Amino acid sequence: MPLEFEALVGHLYVVGSRAISAAPPGALVEVAPKKAARGRELDTFFTLVLPSGEVVAPSKFYEQMATLGAERYFSSAGSVTAGLRAVFNSLNENLTEHNSSGKRRYEASMLCAVLRDDEVYLARVGSGVALLWDGGQLQPFPADFSQDEALFGPPLGVHPVPDIKMAKYTIHEGARLVLADPSLADMETAKTNAALAATDIGEVLAAFKALAAASITLLAVEFVTPETPSPVVVKESESTARVPAEPAVAEAAAAPPAGAVSQPPETKPVELRVRAGLRRAALQGARVLQSADRVLARREQSPTAGRPGLRGVTATGLAVLIPVVIVVLVLVLWLGGTGESEFEVCVQEATRTAQVARGIPSNDVTGTLAAWNAVLLVVERCENIRPGDLTLRALTREAQGVIDALSRIERRDTLHITSFPNAALRQVVLQGLELYVLDEQNNWVYRLTLTSDGRGIVQNSQQPIAAMRLNATVGEFRVGNLVDIAWLTDTTQVTALDDQGLLIACSPRFLQSCTAQRLLAAERWVRPVAMTFWQGKLYILDPGANQVWRYEPSGGAYATVPNEYFAGEFRPDIRAAVDFGIDDKGNLYILQNSGEINKYRSGQPVEFAFVNFPSDPPIPGADAMFLNNDPTAQGLYIVSQASRTIYETTLAGTFNASYRAANEADFTLLAGVVADAGQQLIYAISGNSVFAISKRK
């Protein structure tokens, strides 16, 4: 299972070259409240709201925006990206309505981050920037701080539909995240990298204070496991919103332990323990049960116990009746209007959003697409309250019709192939009629056999591969966390790779008899994410090391240290890579999380560009890819979870098609894809399920 991290949080607020001890207005960290929407119970929400435009609003304005953003996220349904979009769309709608009313005009930039297990989602509107430091590697967001057009987007309150940029990262223990205003982009990369590599979060903030010019607003986070001791002795807290803003608070923080460097008051972190709210809720529940137990015990020990009189009968009756009355009252209130009122408000919001979308000029393709996507998000929220409403169905059809026409999207009915209990599927491999999937939730590989038409599975064919799971023993080796799976054509075996360099190989006919070998120099790896084979050679994509490792076969094994695919002084930056593939000519394609693809031949760049796409950027963020080497249907399939879309291109990058599920909920957690050219089917993994869609109309 992925690690569950907690967060050490600190802030830095410099105004007029003077550091202020109070938390910056608009800086907020929230753990999930007791009544968070389903799926958000263990999320942590970070945000930084920044002034924008000609008018700077009172501090309370930015604080309220941050608070509303957290409330909106934890009350929304769907994926993390859907929740973040709901935050920006809701706040932008409020702000544009305010500005159109003739009142004093306000605008704001906003940065958000969400921690879920071992993944961090980043989103921004306007000019806020972020830096993620993980394993010594620095990843900026946006990806290029040197480009003004990437740094400075339109803020909230300017356009009817906000220009939202997103990214997702997998993190490791000790990773650090900084959310800040654009002045962070002016700092030298080497110096910011050194600041983020400081010994603890307090020193990180002190280092950025030294780098800051006249002003900076900054929120810093370090992700740690629950067992990690805090670098300074501080109180456990649910939210930075509950920390008073007076300077005296920071000055009253406990002193650091012996030997630690004492930091200025403004750099002392507030420790956020992600599970604190859950622990308190459990404790409170235990206290309630304990109190009830004591009341019953006292009653049993009273002189009247065993011969209940009027009081005893009354007390017993009330003990039974009061909960019943409360339940009935809640049901009456809900059925009588509370739930209905919430639904009606949601439908009105969906209708208003659709009216805004209809009012956008037809030549504004980007704005139109964003607006109708916002309609679908609101409709999805309403459907979670009460499904099947005719008005919502009509809005869905209208929105999908406009989006499909402008984006050249082909809607397909999904065929549900199978599901795995308590799973989160991340990788998929197809070989003939055998389908292999990697469940990263349980660190286990499964195999299933498809029917001859590819639209179902053979009964009782779905089985786990015993050797390909966490802590399994293969020969003298113990399996670690699985990174990827791939098909090795030379030996006709399915293979799995763990993060410690163990390569496991199993024959489909003899899954109970597998072999394993420990790859040399695996200690040089930093963050491997994918592997593939070409002409027997093993290639491993390691964005953390900014390298692709290549192992040469020798005598049926990989017995030598790897070669670096990228050599020389000028090497490409692939730290944001998420997947890769190699075509039959040996060209290597690397997919970045931005949706861009870089092509290389023998380590040297080869020209590659997306062509004939209906929108710009062509692919708004990506999570995985499949390179089809079938001679009759060579091409690339690129997965974008944020847009729930599968894009198909030629190997040269020319647009072929883009596919979405008719029921978009099926692709909410879209994570991987493979294609069968013979059956004209595409297999997609989403959440714990495998789906198929037909390429034929």
C-alpha positions, 0 to 999 in steps of 0.5 A: 500500500502507498505510504500515508504522510503527515505534514510539517507546515511553516510560513514566511511573510516578508513585507517591506524587507521586514519579516512578520510573525503573523501567518500570511493572509490567505495561507491555510492548511485544513485536514478533512472535517468530520462531515467531509464528502466520501473519499476525502476523509483522509485528504489534506488541503493546502492553499495560498490566496494572493492579491492580484490586479490594481486593488489590494483587498483587506486581509479578511478577504483573502482569509475568507477566500481560503476558508471557502476554498477548503470548505468547497473542496471537502464538500465536493464529490468525485476525484481530487482534480474534480474537487480542485476544479470545483474550488476554483469555479465556485470562487471565480463565480462569486468573484465575477458576480461581485465585480459585475455588480459595480462594487469595488473590483477585486481579483486574486491568484490562488494556489492549491495542493492536496495530499492524498496518501503518497500523492500531491496534486497541485493546481493554480489560477493566476500567478502563484508558483510552487516548488516540489523538492523530492530526493534532491530533485527540484520540480517547479510548477509551472514547469518553466519559471523563465516563461512569463506566459506560463507564470502569469495567467489571468487571476480569479474574477477576470473571466467567467471561466477560470484558467486552471493549471494542474499537476500530480506528483508521487512523493517520498518521505522527506519531500518538501513543497513550497507555495509562494508568490511569483517572487520565488521564480526570481530566485536562483535555482541552485539557491532554492534547491539548497534552501529546500535541502536544509536539515529541517523545515525551520531552516528551510524557512530561514534560508528562504528568508535570506533569499527573499528581496523586499517581500515574499509570501510563502507556505512551506510543507515537509511530508513525513511519516507519522513516526517521524519526530518533529524538528521543533517542539510544537503543539499538534494542530488540525489546521493553520486556520486555527492558529491566531495571527498575533505575533505573540503566538510565534514567540510563545512557541516552545524552544527547539531541542538541545543542539538545534538552531533557534529560528526567528519567530516567523520561521517556526513551523506549525506541525499539522498531524493529518490524523489528528481529527480522526483520533479526536473523533474516535476518542470522543466516541469512546467517551460517549460510550463510556458515559453511557456505560456509567449511567447504566451501571449506576442505575443497575446499582441503585436500590430500585434496580430490579423493581422499576417504578414510574421513574424507572419505567419512564427512564427506560422508555425515554432511553428507547424513545429519544433516539427513535424520535431523533431519527424520525425528526431527522428523516422528516426534516430531510424528506420535508425539504433539507435534502430537496433544498440542497438539490434545488440549489445545485440544479440552479447552480448548474443552470446558471453555469450553463447560461454562462457557457452559452454566452461565451462567443463561439470563436473562443474555443478554450473558454467554451470548453472550460465553461461546459466542462464546469457545467459537467462538474456541477451536474456530477455534484448534483447527481450525487445528491439525487441521480436521474433528474431530467434537467440534469440529463439534458444539461449533460447531453448539451455539454457533452455535445458541445465539448465533443464537437469542439474537441473531436471527442468520440463517446463510447459505451464502456464494457465492464470487463472485471473489478478487483476488491480493494484495488487501485490499478496502475499498470496494464499489459496485454499479450494475446488474450492474456491481460495482466494488471498491477494493483498498487494498492495491494502491491500485487499483479493479477492475470486474467484471460479474455474471451475470444471476442475480447469483450469478457473474461473466461470464467475462473481465469482471474488469478493473482500471481503469487511471485509478483506481490509485496514480501513474496519470496522468489528463490533467495529474494524477497519482493519489495514495492512493485514499480511496473510490469512488462512483457518480455518477447524474447522469452515470452514471459511477463515481468515485474520490477520492484523498487530495489532492483529485483526483476521477476519473470514468470511464464504464462504456462507456469505461473507458480514457477518464476525466477528472479534476479537482482539488477546491479547498481540499483542503488543508483536509482532514485525514483523509477516509474516504468520499464520496457524492453527493446531487442532484449535490452531492459530500459528503466525510466527514472525521473528522480535521477533524470535518467533512463537506465539501460541493461544489456542482456548476457546469457539470459540475464542482466549481469552488468551495470546499466548504461546511462541512456542520456550522456554528455554535458547537455542532458534533457530534463525528464524529472516530470516524466510519467511514462515512456515507450520504444518503437520498433526502430529504437526511438524512445518516447518520454511522456511528461506530466504536462502532456508533452512528449519528447522523442530521442534516438540513441540519447539524442533528441528527435523532432516530435510535435503534436499535429492537427489537435483541436485544442491548445495545449493538445493534451492538458496533462497526462498520466500514462501512455501505451506505444502500440508497435503492431505493424498494422496500427502503430501509434500512441495512446495517452491517458489524461485522468484530469480530462478523463480522456484517451488520446490516440496519435500516430508515432509522428504525433498526428491526432487520430482520435480522442475517446471518452466514456459515455458515463464519465464516472467510469473514467474518473480514476483513469490510470492506464490503457492498452489497445488490441488492433485485431479486435479494435478494442481499447482496454482501460484501467480506472480505479479497481476496474478494467473497462473496454471500449470499441474503436468502431463507431 
